[in-house]
Amino acid sequence: MANHFPSGSSETSPTSARSATIAVTFPLEDQVTLAPVRLEERISALDTVRGFALLGILVMNILAFGLPYAASWNPAAAGGSTGWNLFTWALIEVLADGKMRAIFSLVFGASVLLLVERLSRKGTGVDAADIHYRRMLWLLLFGLIHAYLIWFGDILFPYALMGLLLFPLRKLSSRALLIAAGIMMLVMTGDNVRYYFQQKNEQREYAQILAEEKAGKTLSADQQDTKKDWEDTLRDVSPSADDLKKETDAHRGSYFQLVAFRAKQVLRMHSRPIYLPNPWFDFLAMMLFGMAFLKLGILTAARSLRFYVWLAVLSFAIGLPAHVLLVWWFWK
């Protein structure tokens, strides 16, 4: 924003003369008026996709609103493993799990780029960066309040963290953005494969540890750690009746009891995007895809109908069978 200097007095004086000289030497910039986006400036295609993703995220979270958290990925944890309950869980897993967050991340990245470009076109200069980073810091604060006081499944906090990285990347070409996002997806996939084999090995070690413990052998420190890690994993995926009761009692107790109960889980979830590649690569990669898709006109409905039809056909042909197989395998 332009600075406003007090005008000199009408009387002639050394001070007023110097003020006049400054005014001539350093002319004031045109003041830029920043205001909410007008209706005619909005991109309806982007707004539609954003709304669709938000409603889909509600579908994803509604299980955890009314059931123990583990029921989100394990219907057997809360008595929903038969009939229509099982079918509904599987349908949500296939059609919504991960996909709505991915779409919303796409739109988030595109929206950041869109805002910064609009500000730059208005001649705001360094204010564009100032506005972007202030928005992300406010989002970070709202995320902390939301997570600890309202809903532990908050996503605003990691989005704000990733948003802090987006501004320097805005001028990358669509090709560079796609390559960077693709590399992140490969790294994330590799990390998931590594984690799978780590879990398989830990499961075998756990069975052996139980056998040795039953035979009366003293466990080593490493074996004790492995046993604790595996039992913690089991507790997350398939909590015991006692764990389920503790969670239910916390929700039925006072508000502050629930806040205290959830605080440890929120701390763990908020730490993951900082220290582990998997979650934050998930968010950031899709945001970079969103920035690239905006540059390519994909998210603004600028491409042909034929392009979108083929994009949908190919995407669903690959994604749906893969996820159906995954859900079946997971349940089996």
HELIX and SHEET records of a PDB file:
HELIX    1   1 PRO A   14  THR A   25  1                                  12    
HELIX    2   2 LEU A   39  GLU A   41  5                                   3    
HELIX    3   3 SER A   44  GLY A   66  1                                  23    
HELIX    4   4 TYR A   69  SER A   72  5                                   4    
HELIX    5   5 PRO A   75  ALA A   78  5                                   4    
HELIX    6   6 GLY A   83  LEU A   95  1                                  13    
HELIX    7   7 LYS A   99  ARG A  121  1                                  23    
HELIX    8   8 ASP A  127  LEU A  149  1                                  23    
HELIX    9   9 LEU A  156  LEU A  166  1                                  11    
HELIX   10  10 PHE A  167  LEU A  169  5                                   3    
HELIX   11  11 SER A  174  LYS A  214  1                                  41    
HELIX   12  12 ALA A  221  VAL A  237  1                                  17    
HELIX   13  13 ALA A  241  ARG A  252  1                                  12    
HELIX   14  14 TYR A  255  TYR A  275  1                                  21    
HELIX   15  15 PRO A  277  LYS A  295  1                                  19    
HELIX   16  16 LEU A  305  TRP A  331  1                                  27    
END                                                                             
